[in-house]
Amino acid sequence: MAETTADFMLKRLSEWGVSRIYGYPGDGINGLLSALDRAMDQFEFVQVRHEEEAAFMACAHAKFTGELGVCLATSGPGAIHLLNGLYDAKLDHQPVLAIVGQAVRMSLGGDFQQEVDLHSLFKGVASDYLQTCTTAPQMRHLVDRAIRTSLARRTVTCLIVPNDVQELEAEQPPRAHGSIHSGVGYEAPRVVLRAPIWPADIIALRPFSSCRKPWVVAAHVQRITVAQDRIAIEVDRKALAARLLDQDALPASEARKRGAITIEVPVRFRRRGVEAKLVVLDHQHPASGPDPNLIKALARAHEWFGQIVRGEADGVGAIARAERLDRAYVTRMLCLAFLAPDIARTVMDGRQAPELTAKRLIRSALNFPLLWPDQVDMFRC
C-alpha cells in the first residue's frame, strides 16, 4: 500500500519527537486513525471520552514534560469541543498542536454535514499559526512550521486536514519555483544582551564603586550573558584600565594584558503568574538577619511533631485542642517539620530571601514538594 498523506503526517510528527496523541475518533479523521493504526509502534494513542479532555490532556502533557502536546479531533462538534482546553494552553503559554478534520474539499461551502468554518472558530486561540492542508506536498512544511511556531512562541497552533486529503498519496514538494522546503528541529535561543541597552548604574558594580568615574564601565562592556542564576558581564580590559587611570597610553605591564574582565552578578527569576521579573541579588546587603517569627514557627513545628512521635499527643486534633488553634492551621504548621535542612539552616542563619516570611511559609506549607532539592529550588535557598 502506498504511503498516504496521513501516514506522512504521523511520520513527520515522529521525527519531531512526538510519541503520544490524545484524541477521540470521528468520521472526519478516518484517514488519520487508519494511519495511527499502522503506526502504533511509534505512537501511544490515548482515546478519551470527550474531545475537551483531549485538549486538556495535551496541555497537561506540555506542562509536565516540557514537550509538545498534540490533540486530535474530528470536524464540526469535535473541533468545537477542543476550545476550552486549547484556551487553557494558550493562556498558560504551553506548546500544543491541535489536528482537526474537515469535510471533503469538494463539499466545502455547501453546508455539508458537520461542516464548520474552522478558521473563524480557531482564529483566536491559534492565531499564531492556523492553516488548512489542501494538497499532499503542502503537508511537510505545514507540520514543520506549526510545531516550530508552537515551541518557539509557547502557544497553540492548529492544522486542519480535510477528509479526502488524508487519503491522498504522499508527495514531496517539487524542486520548482513557488515550492517551499522545510526541515525538522528547533533550538531555543540563547539570550545575550549587548551594551548600551543595560543601565549604567547596574553595570557600575562593586569592584569599581570606589573609582572616581564608575559610569565608564558601561562604555566598555563587550557582552552580557543572562543565565538562569547569574549575569556574566564581559568588560574590555585595556580600554577600561586606560579610562580608569586617565591615561591614553597604558604602562607596559598593563598593555601586555589582553582579553576581557568577566564580572558575575547573582540573579533570581521571580514569577508572578505568566510574568517573570529578573531580581539582582546583593550579597553585601543580605536579608535583614534572623527572623524571630520564622525561627519560632520552625521550632513550634518540630515540637509538635515530637509530641506525636513520643506519643504525648494522639494526633493533629489533640494538638489543636490543647493549643486552642484551628486544625487546618496545625496541619500546615506540622508540614514545616519536614522542610529541607538547607532551608532550616538558611533561616537560622538569617540568610533567607527577604520575601520569605513566616506567613508565606505557613500559607504554602501544604504545597511543599516531597523532595528536598525541589523545596530548595522553590524557595531559592
Phi and psi in degrees as a GROMACS rama.xvg file:
@    title "Ramachandran Plot"
@    xaxis  label "Phi"
@    yaxis  label "Psi"
@TYPE xy
-68.7859  151.154  ALA-2
-70.2007  128.341  GLU-3
-90.2354  169.92  THR-4
-62.049  -36.2856  THR-5
-65.2145  -40.3824  ALA-6
-59.9284  -44.087  ASP-7
-66.2258  -37.7968  PHE-8
-60.8599  -45.5966  MET-9
-67.2926  -36.6581  LEU-10
-61.8817  -40.6061  LYS-11
-68.6643  -39.2198  ARG-12
-61.0726  -40.1602  LEU-13
-64.2594  -38.8205  SER-14
-64.0532  -27.9564  GLU-15
-82.0922  -1.77035  TRP-16
95.5209  7.58819  GLY-17
-77.4434  128.538  VAL-18
-128.983  -4.69715  SER-19
-138.225  134.225  ARG-20
-129.397  131.867  ILE-21
-103.92  130.112  TYR-22
-169.749  179.797  GLY-23
-137.917  132.53  TYR-24
-65.8508  158.094  PRO-25
-172.106  162.055  GLY-26
-60.51  -31.1603  ASP-27
-73.4039  -8.67317  GLY-28
-128.915  29.5262  ILE-29
-59.5834  -38.187  ASN-30
-64.0492  -41.3723  GLY-31
-69.1235  -37.5782  LEU-32
-67.0722  -38.439  LEU-33
-63.8605  -40.7238  SER-34
-65.1494  -37.6194  ALA-35
-62.4264  -39.0386  LEU-36
-63.1194  -35.3655  ASP-37
-77.056  -19.0478  ARG-38
-115.579  29.7073  ALA-39
-65.7067  -17.2704  MET-40
-76.2117  -13.0257  ASP-41
-106.675  -19.9248  GLN-42
-129.689  149.019  PHE-43
-106.632  112.137  GLU-44
-95.0041  114.041  PHE-45
-94.6218  103.97  VAL-46
-84.3522  120.675  GLN-47
-97.4957  176.28  VAL-48
-87.6925  -17.2223  ARG-49
-156.792  143.162  HIS-50
-59.5844  -31.9736  GLU-51
-61.3325  -36.6827  GLU-52
-62.879  -37.4403  GLU-53
-61.2606  -43.1095  ALA-54
-66.7575  -43.0404  ALA-55
-65.068  -38.7491  PHE-56
-67.2106  -37.8132  MET-57
-64.0498  -39.0402  ALA-58
-64.0302  -45.445  CYS-59
-63.8217  -37.2816  ALA-60
-59.2115  -44.1588  HIS-61
-65.7358  -38.6215  ALA-62
-67.1537  -42.7371  LYS-63
-90.6161  -18.2763  PHE-64
-111.494  -19.3818  THR-65
77.0624  4.95837  GLY-66
-99.0249  175.739  GLU-67
-71.9388  132.121  LEU-68
-95.5137  137.842  GLY-69
-126.667  129.678  VAL-70
-126.196  153.571  CYS-71
-134.469  132.873  LEU-72
-148.689  157.788  ALA-73
-80.467  -179.091  THR-74
-75.4428  172.844  SER-75
63.9761  -125.536  GLY-76
-57.9089  -35.4921  PRO-77
-60.418  -43.423  GLY-78
-67.0519  -38.3931  ALA-79
-61.8586  -38.4724  ILE-80
-66.6853  -17.6305  HIS-81
-72.3627  -19.8704  LEU-82
-58.3061  -44.8392  LEU-83
-56.3695  -49.7515  ASN-84
-66.8927  -35.4859  GLY-85
-69.0003  -37.6001  LEU-86
-67.3852  -33.2834  TYR-87
-61.0438  -43.356  ASP-88
-66.8192  -41.2628  ALA-89
-64.0859  -44.8916  LYS-90
-73.042  -23.3303  LEU-91
-95.6667  5.77631  ASP-92
56.3555  54.8869  HIS-93
-114.376  137.041  GLN-94
-75.6965  112.963  PRO-95
-135.561  134.722  VAL-96
-110.493  124.257  LEU-97
-103.453  127.358  ALA-98
-113.621  121.38  ILE-99
-128.835  149.196  VAL-100
-84.2911  174.13  GLY-101
-155.534  160.504  GLN-102
-60.571  160.628  ALA-103
-60.1843  151.809  VAL-104
-60.6564  -38.135  ARG-105
-70.8606  -17.0811  MET-106
-99.0117  -3.39714  SER-107
-62.9423  134.926  LEU-108
89.7769  0.618215  GLY-109
-109.682  17.3913  GLY-110
54.9838  42.4934  ASP-111
-67.1541  160.979  PHE-112
-52.2115  126.668  GLN-113
61.6325  21.7524  GLN-114
-77.8577  126.632  GLU-115
-131.722  145.893  VAL-116
-75.0736  89.0427  ASP-117
-69.7308  -27.8891  LEU-118
-66.4129  -40.8962  HIS-119
-68.8632  -33.4343  SER-120
-68.3119  -42.2216  LEU-121
-99.9932  1.91053  PHE-122
-66.0672  -21.009  LYS-123
-83.5736  -49.2043  GLY-124
-78.9037  -28.1712  VAL-125
-119.596  42.4927  ALA-126
-66.6443  -23.6664  SER-127
-72.0044  -33.4525  ASP-128
-159.748  114.759  TYR-129
-143.802  111.192  LEU-130
-139.636  155.324  GLN-131
-111.79  130.944  THR-132
-83.9546  120.349  CYS-133
-111.453  -17.8197  THR-134
-138.956  158.382  THR-135
-63.8373  -44.3105  ALA-136
-64.4629  -18.2569  PRO-137
-73.5619  -21.306  GLN-138
-62.2304  -36.5217  MET-139
-61.2421  -53.1092  ARG-140
-75.3872  -22.9822  HIS-141
-65.8511  -45.7754  LEU-142
-64.4809  -44.7708  VAL-143
-61.9143  -46.6127  ASP-144
-71.1893  -35.8598  ARG-145
-63.8076  -45.7042  ALA-146
-69.7819  -44.0758  ILE-147
-63.7459  -40.1326  ARG-148
-64.9966  -42.0409  THR-149
-64.0994  -42.5545  SER-150
-71.2013  -41.5869  LEU-151
-70.5583  -40.4431  ALA-152
-99.9628  -1.68842  ARG-153
49.4651  65.1055  ARG-154
-148.311  -175.867  THR-155
-96.956  135.386  VAL-156
-126.398  161.864  THR-157
-143.376  136.465  CYS-158
-119.557  128.86  LEU-159
-105.088  124.448  ILE-160
-123.243  106.212  VAL-161
-57.9254  154.052  PRO-162
-59.5174  -43.227  ASN-163
-73.4283  -28.106  ASP-164
-65.5414  -34.1534  VAL-165
-60.8051  -28.8309  GLN-166
-94.1301  -4.07841  GLU-167
-66.5928  152.618  LEU-168
-70.3371  133.962  GLU-169
-63.7101  140.848  ALA-170
-137.589  143.223  GLU-171
-87.4307  147.137  GLN-172
-62.2098  136.871  PRO-173
-73.2053  160.677  PRO-174
-84.7165  81.5873  ARG-175
-148.682  164.532  ALA-176
-62.6391  135.41  HIS-177
90.7006  -6.41849  GLY-178
-88.0199  145.324  SER-179
-116.178  131.518  ILE-180
-120.122  135.266  HIS-181
-137.042  168.618  SER-182
-131.874  174.334  GLY-183
-96.355  140.181  VAL-184
127.635  143.204  GLY-185
-146.62  132.875  TYR-186
-118.504  122.329  GLU-187
-63.7117  139.44  ALA-188
-68.5185  148.947  PRO-189
-95.6956  123.591  ARG-190
-80.8368  117.599  VAL-191
-128.832  120.699  VAL-192
-98.5478  141.59  LEU-193
-121.548  144.529  ARG-194
-61.7539  153.094  ALA-195
-100.083  28.9832  PRO-196
-78.9653  -13.1616  ILE-197
-86.9796  136.5  TRP-198
-60.1269  138.861  PRO-199
-64.3982  -33.0345  ALA-200
-71.4815  -18.8781  ASP-201
-82.8954  -38.1012  ILE-202
-73.8173  -30.2298  ILE-203
-73.7061  85.6845  ALA-204
-88.9704  177.641  LEU-205
-53.4458  -42.8366  ARG-206
-58.9195  -21.5115  PRO-207
-113.277  10.1541  PHE-208
-68.273  -20.4667  SER-209
-88.2839  -8.91822  SER-210
-78.1983  160.42  CYS-211
-75.0202  -18.1182  ARG-212
-131.926  70.309  LYS-213
-64.6593  -22.5626  PRO-214
-67.9425  -17.9904  TRP-215
-68.1202  -16.5025  VAL-216
-61.0677  -38.3635  VAL-217
-62.9895  -31.1406  ALA-218
-73.1441  -16.7252  ALA-219
-120.181  21.3625  HIS-220
-73.9968  128.92  VAL-221
-91.7714  -41.4204  GLN-222
-158.491  146.361  ARG-223
-124.793  122.191  ILE-224
-112.278  125.176  THR-225
-100.424  117.828  VAL-226
-107.94  -174.803  ALA-227
-67.3281  -37.0635  GLN-228
-124.662  5.87973  ASP-229
-160.337  160.214  ARG-230
-115.584  127.01  ILE-231
-102.464  120.534  ALA-232
-112.2  120.007  ILE-233
-102.99  122.501  GLU-234
-115.985  136.993  VAL-235
-63.6542  119.256  ASP-236
-65.495  -49.5834  ARG-237
-67.8327  -45.6589  LYS-238
-65.083  -38.6505  ALA-239
-67.8957  -43.7573  LEU-240
-62.2  -41.7751  ALA-241
-62.5086  -41.0866  ALA-242
-69.7418  -40.5091  ARG-243
-68.2593  -32.7478  LEU-244
-87.482  0.0292317  LEU-245
55.2021  40.9828  ASP-246
-129.801  140.435  GLN-247
-78.1274  -34.7836  ASP-248
-113.654  131.401  ALA-249
-85.0761  154.905  LEU-250
-60.8643  158.308  PRO-251
-59.2832  -35.6902  ALA-252
-65.353  -34.8149  SER-253
-82.9145  -34.0129  GLU-254
-64.4735  -27.4256  ALA-255
-74.9787  -17.9771  ARG-256
-81.1666  126.456  LYS-257
-120.399  173.534  ARG-258
94.2306  -160.065  GLY-259
-125.804  154.056  ALA-260
-91.9101  127.163  ILE-261
-104.357  123.777  THR-262
-115.409  125.302  ILE-263
-104.443  131.024  GLU-264
-116.661  122.156  VAL-265
-70.0945  136.257  PRO-266
-135.216  169.385  VAL-267
-145.144  138.827  ARG-268
-91.5565  122.768  PHE-269
-108.723  120.619  ARG-270
-97.7818  139.808  ARG-271
-134.163  95.5991  ARG-272
68.9108  -123.798  GLY-273
-93.4284  -2.93248  VAL-274
-95.8807  153.157  GLU-275
-134.944  136.646  ALA-276
-115.96  143.94  LYS-277
-97.078  115.346  LEU-278
-105.607  122.902  VAL-279
-86.0938  121.738  VAL-280
-85.4975  145.7  LEU-281
-122.092  103.343  ASP-282
-76.3334  -15.6934  HIS-283
-77.0002  -17.7063  GLN-284
-128.286  77.624  HIS-285
-72.2634  -166.103  PRO-286
-59.4489  171.507  ALA-287
-70.5808  5.45614  SER-288
106.733  -176.326  GLY-289
-56.0965  131.746  PRO-290
-94.5607  113.411  ASP-291
-58.7293  -35.8166  PRO-292
-66.6475  -40.1477  ASN-293
-64.8737  -46.1033  LEU-294
-63.4143  -40.9199  ILE-295
-63.351  -40.6779  LYS-296
-63.6359  -43.4986  ALA-297
-65.6758  -42.163  LEU-298
-63.6914  -40.4399  ALA-299
-64.9764  -41.6182  ARG-300
-61.1655  -45.4427  ALA-301
-67.577  -35.353  HIS-302
-64.4076  -46.5431  GLU-303
-64.3472  -41.7684  TRP-304
-63.5127  -38.4797  PHE-305
-63.1081  -37.2195  GLY-306
-62.4351  -39.7606  GLN-307
-68.6869  -42.8424  ILE-308
-64.7016  -40.5646  VAL-309
-80.3008  -4.32738  ARG-310
81.8024  11.1049  GLY-311
-76.0254  -19.3044  GLU-312
-133.719  139.37  ALA-313
-72.4118  -20.9651  ASP-314
162.937  -163.224  GLY-315
-61.9174  -41.0712  VAL-316
-62.3803  -40.3381  GLY-317
-64.4422  -42.5301  ALA-318
-65.7993  -41.0067  ILE-319
-62.6481  -39.894  ALA-320
-69.9733  -39.4781  ARG-321
-68.1406  -37.1965  ALA-322
-90.993  -6.0301  GLU-323
56.6523  48.6685  ARG-324
-123.127  162.733  LEU-325
-68.6421  139.673  ASP-326
-60.7896  -40.0044  ARG-327
-64.0291  -37.1096  ALA-328
-64.9633  -43.5586  TYR-329
-63.0957  -39.1102  VAL-330
-60.7002  -44.6335  THR-331
-65.5409  -39.9863  ARG-332
-62.7326  -39.9598  MET-333
-63.131  -26.7999  LEU-334
-62.4642  -26.2789  CYS-335
-67.3594  -20.7671  LEU-336
-69.4221  -13.7171  ALA-337
-108.098  17.9581  PHE-338
-67.1045  152.262  LEU-339
-61.1016  140.268  ALA-340
-56.0628  -34.0963  PRO-341
-62.8095  -37.6968  ASP-342
-69.1674  -44.47  ILE-343
-62.2026  -39.9978  ALA-344
-65.8699  -38.7044  ARG-345
-63.3498  -40.6044  THR-346
-66.1787  -43.2713  VAL-347
-64.8456  -34.2364  MET-348
-82.9811  -8.94086  ASP-349
76.5657  23.8421  GLY-350
-101.832  13.0555  ARG-351
-70.7557  159.661  GLN-352
-63.7696  147.442  ALA-353
-58.0728  -31.5134  PRO-354
-82.0449  -5.28856  GLU-355
-84.0427  96.4706  LEU-356
-109.562  165.378  THR-357
-62.0139  -38.4285  ALA-358
-62.9158  -44.4499  LYS-359
-67.5534  -39.1493  ARG-360
-64.2261  -44.3306  LEU-361
-69.2308  -38.7336  ILE-362
-64.7095  -34.1136  ARG-363
-97.6085  10.2981  SER-364
-60.4421  -39.1265  ALA-365
-70.1393  -12.644  LEU-366
-102.855  11.2694  ASN-367
-62.7045  136.466  PHE-368
-64.628  155.201  PRO-369
-73.4967  -35.0406  LEU-370
-86.1674  137.47  LEU-371
-61.7249  -42.3894  TRP-372
-58.5908  -35.898  PRO-373
-68.5981  -35.1161  ASP-374
-64.9669  -43.8179  GLN-375
-61.2596  -40.7091  VAL-376
-67.1492  -34.665  ASP-377
-62.8797  -40.8924  MET-378
-101.126  0.218935  PHE-379
54.4086  45.3461  ARG-380
